[in-house]
Every structure is written in C-alpha cells, then in structure tokens.
Amino acid sequence: MGFHCELARCFWGDCISTMVKGRRCDRAKRKCYGGNPALEAERLALEASLKNAKVDLARAQARVNLLQGELDNFNPEDVLVEVTLDNDDVFKWRAVLEGPSDTPYENGKFHVTLTMSENYPFTPPKVEFKTRIFHCNINTNGHVCLNILKPRHEKDGAWKEALGVEQVLLSIRALLCEPNPDDPLMASVASLFIFNKPEHDRRARLWTQRFAM
C-alpha cells in the first residue's frame, strides 16, 4: 500500500506532519530521518537541547519568583530610604542606606547596588557602594568585605541560601555601626580606626558630608 509523508515542519524535534492511512508521527520520523544517521543524531540532540532549555527556563522563573517575593515582602523599617529595581530587572536592585545615628555616617544617604547571579540564592549577591565612604571594610571601588557576602567554599564565607537580600542590607548597616578593622579592605583606614579613632571619625564625617549629603 502506498505511503506518503509530507513533512510540514520540524522544529526542536517536533514533527508536524500530514499523513495518509493513519500512520503514527514517530514512524513518520523514522521514515524521514532513519535513512540518514546524521539527521537522526541531530534530531535527538535538538530534542535534548529543548528539554534542557525547558529545565533552565523553569529554574530561571523560580529565581524570578523568589526575588519578586523578597521585594514584595521587604520591610525597610529605619534601615533604608528606598529599594528599587534597576531598569525593572529583578536581578539588579538599588538601595539607599541611611547612615546610622551616633556614627560618623549619620544623616548620610549611601547608594548601593546589589546584583544577583543566575545561581542565586546559592551564591550571595554582589554588593557595591556607589557613594564614596571612609570605612575600613569598604574600598574606593565600593567593594564590601563581609563574611555573608562570601560563598561558603571561600575562607570565612558565611553565605546561606536562607539569608536573602534584606539580611544582606541589615548586615551592611550593622557594619557601618561597627567596622571590623581585623578584616579590612583599607588597611590604612583600619589602622587609623585602631590607633586614632577620633581622627578616623573626623575623616569619616567629612567624607559623609562631602559625598553622602
């Protein structure tokens, strides 16, 4: 009996065909590709790629939902002036930290960016100060030395998946209240903090007035 297969489309391994006498699509695939091992191998590779792409898409959507939930449930209290997304990108946050009272950073408004990688929450956010600050744990490039911003496989790394962005910002504000000169990014600032704290505080206040007000 005659058999005719008109292949209408083959996209990512989906075979949409018009068939005569009720033959199944999988049989049509074997007839269309079976005579050419290279095409059959390509079809299988495309099917595997599609499956992996669907898994990656599901994981990405889960990360988006997680971060959107963090943003929706964020409770700034007195810690932040505002939290916004950078160009509506849920993986890039902008925050404005209010300088804690009774510190050299009081009344300052410090702009901070947080960037979450594709592996968040299994890796910590990347945090960067956009406002200059005189602090032994924050260098001139805005990088922050804080143990919860380090993955656990790194020395002193204390990041945990359950922490979240809010806890990161709370920890940074705590660092403004209590600098850690034992683990500095700015050795000269740490030395001044230890051996001449009044001068350290004077310079920190001056920088706050100059750059954060």
C-alpha positions in Angstrom: 0.0 0.0 0.0 1.3 3.4 -0.8 2.5 5.7 2.0 3.0 9.4 1.6 4.6 11.7 4.3 4.6 15.4 3.8 6.9 17.0 6.4 5.3 20.3 7.2 7.7 21.4 10.0 10.5 20.0 12.1 11.4 22.4 14.9 13.4 21.4 18.0 12.5 17.8 17.4 8.7 18.3 17.0 7.5 16.6 13.8 4.2 18.1 12.5 3.3 16.0 9.5 0.3 15.3 7.2 0.0 11.6 6.9 -2.1 9.2 4.9 -3.8 6.0 6.3 -3.3 6.8 10.0 0.5 6.1 10.4 1.9 7.5 13.7 4.2 10.5 13.8 7.1 8.6 15.4 7.0 6.2 12.5 7.0 9.2 10.1 10.1 10.5 11.9 11.9 7.2 11.4 10.9 7.2 7.8 12.0 10.8 7.3 15.3 10.6 9.3 16.0 6.9 9.5 17.9 6.7 6.2 20.2 9.5 7.3 22.1 8.8 10.7 23.4 12.3 10.8 20.0 13.8 10.6 18.7 11.4 13.2 21.5 12.3 15.6 20.8 16.0 15.0 17.2 15.5 15.8 18.0 13.7 19.1 20.4 16.4 20.0 17.8 19.1 19.4 15.3 17.2 21.5 17.8 17.0 24.3 18.5 20.7 23.9 14.9 21.6 24.1 14.5 19.5 27.3 17.5 21.3 28.9 16.1 24.7 27.8 12.8 24.0 29.5 14.6 23.0 32.7 16.7 26.2 32.6 13.6 28.3 32.0 11.8 26.7 34.9 14.8 27.4 37.2 15.1 31.0 36.0 11.4 31.5 36.6 11.8 30.1 40.1 14.6 32.6 40.8 12.5 35.5 39.5 9.6 34.5 41.7 11.9 34.2 44.7 13.4 37.7 44.2 10.0 39.2 43.5 8.7 37.7 46.7 11.7 39.2 48.6 11.0 42.6 47.1 7.2 42.4 47.8 7.8 41.4 51.4 10.7 43.8 52.1 10.4 45.7 55.3 12.8 48.6 55.4 11.9 49.9 58.9 14.6 52.6 59.5 17.3 50.9 57.6 16.7 52.1 54.0 15.3 55.2 52.4 14.2 53.2 49.3 14.7 50.0 47.4 14.1 49.9 43.7 14.9 47.7 40.7 17.5 48.7 38.1 15.5 49.1 34.8 12.9 46.7 36.2 15.4 43.9 36.4 14.6 41.8 39.4 18.2 40.6 39.5 19.6 44.1 40.0 18.5 46.1 43.0 19.3 49.7 44.0 19.1 50.7 47.6 19.8 53.8 49.6 21.2 53.1 53.1 20.6 55.7 55.7 23.7 56.3 57.9 23.1 55.0 61.4 22.7 57.6 64.2 25.6 58.1 66.6 28.1 57.2 63.9 30.3 59.3 61.6 27.9 58.3 58.8 24.8 59.8 60.5 22.5 61.7 58.1 24.3 60.3 55.1 22.5 58.6 52.3 24.6 55.8 50.7 23.6 54.4 47.3 24.3 50.7 47.0 23.7 48.2 44.1 23.0 44.5 44.6 23.4 42.1 41.6 22.1 38.6 41.9 23.7 35.9 39.7 22.0 33.1 37.9 22.9 30.9 40.8 21.1 33.0 43.4 20.2 32.1 46.2 23.0 29.5 46.2 25.6 32.3 45.8 25.5 35.7 47.5 24.6 39.0 45.8 27.4 41.2 44.5 27.2 44.4 46.5 28.8 47.7 45.5 28.7 51.1 47.2 28.2 53.8 44.6 28.6 56.5 47.2 32.1 57.1 48.5 32.6 56.3 52.2 35.5 56.3 54.6 35.3 52.8 56.0 37.9 50.1 56.6 35.7 47.4 55.2 34.6 49.2 52.0 37.3 50.2 49.5 37.4 53.0 47.0 35.8 50.8 44.3 32.8 50.3 46.5 33.6 46.6 47.3 32.5 45.4 50.7 34.3 42.9 52.9 31.6 41.0 54.8 31.6 37.3 55.6 28.0 36.7 54.4 28.9 38.1 51.0 31.4 35.3 50.6 30.4 31.8 49.4 30.9 29.0 52.0 33.7 27.4 50.0 35.8 30.6 50.4 37.7 31.3 53.6 35.4 32.7 56.3 32.5 32.5 53.8 29.2 32.5 55.7 26.6 32.9 52.9 23.4 30.8 53.4 20.6 30.4 50.9 18.1 31.4 53.6 19.6 34.8 54.3 18.2 36.9 51.4 18.7 40.5 50.3 17.1 42.1 53.3 19.5 40.3 55.7 22.4 41.4 53.5 21.4 45.1 53.8 20.8 44.8 57.5 24.3 43.3 57.9 25.9 46.1 55.8 24.2 48.7 58.0 25.5 46.9 61.1 28.9 47.1 59.5 28.5 50.9 59.4 27.8 50.9 63.1 30.7 48.6 64.0 33.5 48.4 61.5 35.7 45.3 61.6 39.4 46.5 61.5 40.6 42.9 61.9 39.4 42.1 58.3 39.9 45.3 56.4 39.9 46.2 52.7 41.5 49.5 53.6 44.5 48.8 55.8 45.3 52.5 56.4 41.7 53.2 57.5 41.7 50.2 59.8 45.0 51.4 61.4 43.6 54.8 62.0 40.4 53.3 63.5 42.5 51.2 66.0 45.2 53.8 66.9 43.4 57.1 66.5 39.7 56.7 66.4 38.9 60.4 66.9 40.8 61.3 63.7 39.2 58.3 62.0 35.7 59.6 62.9 36.6 63.1 61.9 37.6 62.0 58.4 34.6 59.7 58.1 32.2 62.5 59.0 34.0 64.8 56.5 33.5 62.2 53.7 29.9 61.7 54.7 29.2 65.4 54.4 31.1 65.7 51.1 29.8 62.6 49.3 26.6 61.4 51.0 24.6 64.6 51.7 
